Amino acid sequence: MMTHKDIIGKIKALYGAERDFIPLHEPQFTGNEKTYLNECIDSTFVSSVGPFVDEFEKRIADYTGAKYAVAVVNGTAALHLSLILAGVEAGDLVVSQSLSFVATANAITYTGAVPHFIDVDRETLGMSPSALERFFADVELKNGKPIHTPSGRRVGAVVPMHTFGFPAKIDLLIQICASFNVPLIEDAAESLGSIYKGKHSGTFGLLGTYSFNGNKTITCGGGGIIVTNDEKLAKKAKHLSTQAKVPHAWEFSHDELGYNYRCPNINAALACAQLENLETFISNKRATAQAYKEFFSGSSYQFIDEPDNCRSNFWLNAILLENREERDNFLKESNASGVMTRPVWTLLHKMNYLKHASHDELKISQEIEDRLVNIPSSVRTFASDKM
């Protein structure tokens, strides 16, 4: 029978038993990072204007297949701006999932909209199409506007999140939204490089957003990006992210409320170097996931594998334990042993400032919160080649 010590031993074997501490996910700088940073510094263009920002956007668009990409300071800013671009207004209802990082709900709240949380799909850990269908059963079109009957609010957008890099059933979600002409924005913060039915996550909806925080598959310290196939939205995103400044040789004129969200050139320089190794990193992480999958096979622990029709980047590997008590015992034992593990985020509807938000039963979300633990998922450079 597999024990907690066996799991900790496996993790140490993969990442180096000689290490005093094994983090959950650490960045790797193995390419042109220093070269590009030095170029950026030597150019003196380290802020929101510079060639690396343009290059970063071009490379993301080319990689994902999106027509346009607009680089911003972080993933939260990307999501906030995307909600504005989609026409979300104060007082609207925005449908998302309670099983998500708090940034998803924060971005919704920044607009003055109110989140409504629905359950996730057990297979993907992303928004459940069935739960979304049940939500829209209470929505009717009034003068062309989708109105949520119980609250009387207009439904401004739907925001699914690709949890831990596993693509949600995004095509089904979009079909449901299309019936009510509600825009869908993908929170793809964790899923750069993940593919669903031959297409990159983040490129299905009206807009998609990625994060390049220090704990992501690739990082530029801070940084985020918006992708879209809509030229007008892309131009609007760039305009709003640069304080809505009207171009002029010397005058300062701003034609609407703007945001200081443009990605600095120095962050973009780091991002360009990281992008050059993205596929190598994903291959490495997928090999680690396969090693975990084989290790947990036949045990009482359920390894969260990629859903059907997907190629996941396996940003964070995860296992399900029997219940919350065992989850907590494993968290204590592993962290005390120098192996960083974490539970899934506290469900968003439980946050004090979000307790007013409406939600469905969230049955699967609660089960996942009680049982799931993330285990080390970095690109492996310290361990032996033995899987």
Protein Blocks (a to p, Z undefined) as FASTA:
>chain_A
ZZfklmmmmmmmmnopkbmbdcfbdcddfblmmmmmmmmmmnopablbdjklmmmmmmmm
mmnopabdcddfbfklmmmmmmmmnopaehiacdddfbdcfklmmmmmmnopacdddddd
fklopacfklmmmmmmmgcceehiacdfknopacfbdcdddehhiacdfklmmmmmmmno
pacdddfklmgoiaeehiaehilmmbdcddfbfkbmbdehiacddddfbfklmmmmmmmm
noopacdfkbccdfbdcddfbccfklmmmmmmmmmmmmmmmmmmmmmmmmmmmmmgopab
dcddddehiaceklaacdddfblmlmmmmmmmmmmnopacddddddfklpmklmmpgcde
klmmmmmmmmgccddfbdcfkbcfbZZ
